[in-house]
Amino acid sequence: MTKKLYYVSPSTVNWTTTITSIKKENNDYLITLAETAFYPEGGGQPSDSGTIDGIKVIDVFEEDGEVYHRLPALPDYSSVSCQIDWHRRLDHTQQHSGQHLLSAVCIELFDVHTVSFHLGKETVTIDLNISHLSEQQLKSIEERANELIYCNVPVKTYFISKEKAISLPFRKFPDIEEPIRVVEMEGVDTSACCGTHVSRTGEIGIIKLLKTEKHRGLTRLHFKCGIRAFADYSSAHNIVTKIAQHLGTNRETLFDKIIKLEEENKLLLKELEHLKGELHDFEADKLIRNHHSLVVQVYENKTLKDLQAIAQRITAKQDKVVILATTLENRLVAAKSAAFTFHMGQLFKEQQAHFHGKGGGNERQAQMTFTNSTDLTAFMVSLQTEIERLINK
């Protein structure tokens, strides 16, 4: 059986050992080692990564008490040099220990218990048996968790029999056979756990709560610890600083600056909509003057919304049929006043299959979108011909 260095010597990064077994599986090889510091996936914690004789370790898992290392190729010799990715190990250790601490604090302050835990690549989450946590509760949880980090509480890990485990104040009594591995944060938390952990809470560095969301009647709490939290703060700080500099202000007044800009933008948008309305009226009047019963016009720089507004104004002012197209979006709108008896939506439905368009409409108005201007033009010509026939019959 492999000696598990991640338990007896958790700071081991490099070591030399021997291969004890080899098994081929598809295009990979599963090997076991006399000693390993590679932590296998388990208890919500992902496996370690690294190399064995320079060969990348794809996966590490435990089966029937044995630790297997998945490799894409075999080492040349049975004696091998191993190295784990210490940055990944430290990250996982900080997140996992931070989760224990956070779960304990949720119980201490609000009697809220952790139902599940997930250590993801970006964030860590715990699902809590409560439907909602207020901002003040979250603030209290974060402050208390970090206070316990600053206290640098000792963290002990050890194995114990099920008989002796009964006397320990477990957060949740383990439903496993012995030996039971205990992770004890002195005076804070006692849990059964097979993961890697810090030796003192100060090594967690910091815990930063990010957000909550509802999940199947529970509250899912997202957070980051240690080097992840520091990287997140550095990124957020750089972004906020750049935005503040761009807006000619500082971080303290940035929010007020953004609110002011939003208010100014709303006024400008309102003024713009008013001016666009006047422009649409002007364009509608021009088209009415220049066309008889059927108005046909192609634009290069208008949107579908513009076409709809112009068409609506024309048909409201006079009894006309309108076909408007835009090459900017390869879209077409057709509308008619109530004086014309044909069904515009049905007319589109009959025509669209021949021109690769997508759209539809009702009795008075319809629209169509095309993938290219060639189909747009062809459809417009066909539609114009059919409408002229219906108007003149």
Secondary structure as UniProt FT lines:
FT   STRAND          3..4
FT   HELIX           5..8
FT   TURN            10..11
FT   STRAND          14..25
FT   TURN            26..27
FT   STRAND          28..33
FT   STRAND          35..36
FT   TURN            43..44
FT   STRAND          50..52
FT   TURN            53..54
FT   STRAND          55..56
FT   STRAND          59..63
FT   TURN            64..65
FT   STRAND          66..71
FT   STRAND          79..84
FT   HELIX           86..110
FT   STRAND          114..119
FT   STRAND          124..128
FT   HELIX           135..150
FT   TURN            151..152
FT   STRAND          154..160
FT   HELIX           162..165
FT   TURN            166..167
FT   STRAND          180..185
FT   TURN            186..188
FT   STRAND          189..192
FT   HELIX           201..204
FT   STRAND          207..215
FT   TURN            216..217
FT   STRAND          218..225
FT   HELIX           226..246
FT   TURN            247..248
FT   HELIX           251..253
FT   HELIX           254..290
FT   STRAND          294..299
FT   HELIX           304..317
FT   STRAND          321..326
FT   TURN            327..330
FT   STRAND          331..336
FT   TURN            338..339
FT   HELIX           344..352
FT   TURN            353..356
FT   STRAND          358..361
FT   STRAND          365..369
FT   HELIX           373..392
//
